[in-house]
Structures are given as C-alpha cells and as structure tokens.
Amino acid sequence: MLQKIISNDEVAKNLIKKTMFTQSQLDTLLIDKINSHLSLDQKRILRDAGEVSKGSFARTLKQAEKNLEKSLYTVIILEYFSMLQENDIMNLLRVGALLNKTKLQKIPEDKIQVIIGSLSLTIERISKSKNDDVAINNLNSLEEVEKD
C-alpha cells in the first residue's frame, strides 16, 4: 500500500528515510489505520511485500505503534524539559500542513524546496540548539510560501 502512495512522491520518500519507521512498519501502520474496517486476514494481504502471516502483520504493527508512541513521548519530554521553544511544534505542524497541501495542489518545485528546507532548518535548530536568527529567517520563508 505504501509503495502505491509514494511511487511518484519524492517528498514522502525523503521524509520516510528520516523517520523511526521501517518501510514495512509504515506500510503496516497505514494499512491498519486506513482500513480499520477490514479484518486482520484482509489487512495482511495488502502489504507491499505481499501476503504475510497474521503473526508477522501483528508484530510489525506493534513495532510501528511502539515507534509512534515513543516519538510522541519524545516530543512531550522535550517540552517538559523546556528544550523546545514556544513556536517549535507549531512551526512543525505548519510545515506538515504545507507539505500536505503539496499533495493536493500543484505547487512549484522551488516552493516545495523552500518548505522542505524550512522543515530541515527547524529540526536542525531544535536538535542542535541553533540560534534564533535561523528560526526567524526560516519563519519568513514559510510565510512567503503560505501567501502564494
């Protein structure tokens, strides 16, 4: 299922490489969430790698859910210890919304690159304690893309 979604989506392919998920985990998680009405037997045939056993599907799903849970707790603990600035999460959500918009609308490649660059700079600033000048320039770039 994942391969069909990302086959012509370079942004998604790039983002997936930077997550805590393996492709199998993300594929399984997508199948489970998008097809919640299906039985386990039906879901396990939808995997990109082909049909897997119920146990394999359930194990991969559990791993994906655990990675997702850990990622969310990571954000919470960073906020708890004041390692995030007030607008960090909002900026990440804005970038996510803009990237989602790129799937639905034809947005020029240069603007997509601005969005991806903004995402990279925001994440780098958070993870490596970069200065606020980078954040301000980053925010200005995002505002320009949002205007269009």
N, C-alpha and C positions, 0 to 999 in steps of 0.2 A: 504494500500500500504506500509506504513512504517513497519508494522509487517513482511511482506514478506522480506523486505530489511534487517532488523536487526535480524531476527529469530535465526541465528547462528553467530551473530556478537557481541561478548561481548564488544569489544572496542566501537562500536556505542552505545550500550545500556548504557555503563558507561558515555560516553560523553553527551548523551541526558539528563541524570539526572542533568547535571551541566549547562544546558543552560537556557535561559529565556523562552524557548518554552515549552508548554504542549505537550504531545504526539499527541493530536488532532490537535493542531496548526501546528506542524511539518509535520504530515501526510497530512494535507490540503495544506500546502505550497509546499510540494514535488509533490503532485498530480497536483497542478496548474502549477508549473514550468516544470515538466517532460512532462505533457500532454497539453501543451499550445494550441495545435491544436483542442482539444476537447471542446465541448460546456459545459456550466455550468451544464446542465442536465446530461451530461455524466460523468462529474467530480464528482458530488455529490454522485454517486453510488459507487465510488471507495474507499470511506473512510473505514478504518479498522472497525469502529463501525457499518458499514452498511450504507444503504442509509439515507441521511439526507435531510432536506428541502433546497431549494435554499437559503433561508434567513440564515439558520444556517451555511451552507457552506460559504456563502459570509461574514458573521460576523466573523467566525473563521479565514478565510483567512485575513480579515482586521486586526484582532488582531495579527496574526503571522507576517504580513508585518510591523505593528507598532513596534512589539518587535525587529524585524530585524533592522528596521530603527534606533530605539533607541540604539541598540547595536553598530551600526556603528558610530553614533554620539558620543557615549561614548568613543570609541577609538580616534576619532578626538579631542574631548575636552581634553583627557588625553595628547595627543601630543601637543595640543595648549598651555596647561599649563606646558609643559616640564616635565610631570610626567612619561614619557616613555623614556627609553634610546634609543640611535640610532639604536641598533640592535634588540630591543624587538619585533617589528612587523615582522621583517624578520625571527627571530627565531620561532615565532608562525606559520608563513607561511611554514617554513621548516618542522616543526613538522607535520603540516597538510598534507603536500605533502608526508612525510614518512608514515603517517597513511593511506593515500590513497593508497600508494604503497602496504601496508599490505593486502589490499583487493584484489589486482590484482596478487600478488605473494605469494608463501608460505614462510613466514618469521617465523623463530623460535620464540616461545613464549617468550624466555628470551630477545630477541631483541625488541619485541613489548613492553615488560615491561620497557625496557630502554627508548623507545620513549615516552610512557605514563608518566613515571617518569620525563622525561625531560620536558614534557608539564606541569605537575603539579608544578615542581620547577620554571619554567619560570613564570607561572601565579601567584604562591605564591610570588615570588620575586617582581613582578610588583604590586600586590595588597597589599603587606605588607611591601614594601620597604626593602626587604632583601639585603644583601651585594653582592658585585660583585664577591667574591670568589665562591659563589654558582653558579652564572651565568657562570663563567669560567669553573668550573667542569661540569656543565650542557652542555655547548657547546662542550667540549671534548668528552663527552659520545655520543652526537649526531654525531659528526664527525666519531667516531668508527663505528656506525651503518651504516652511509652512505657509508663507504668504502666497506662494505660487499655486 
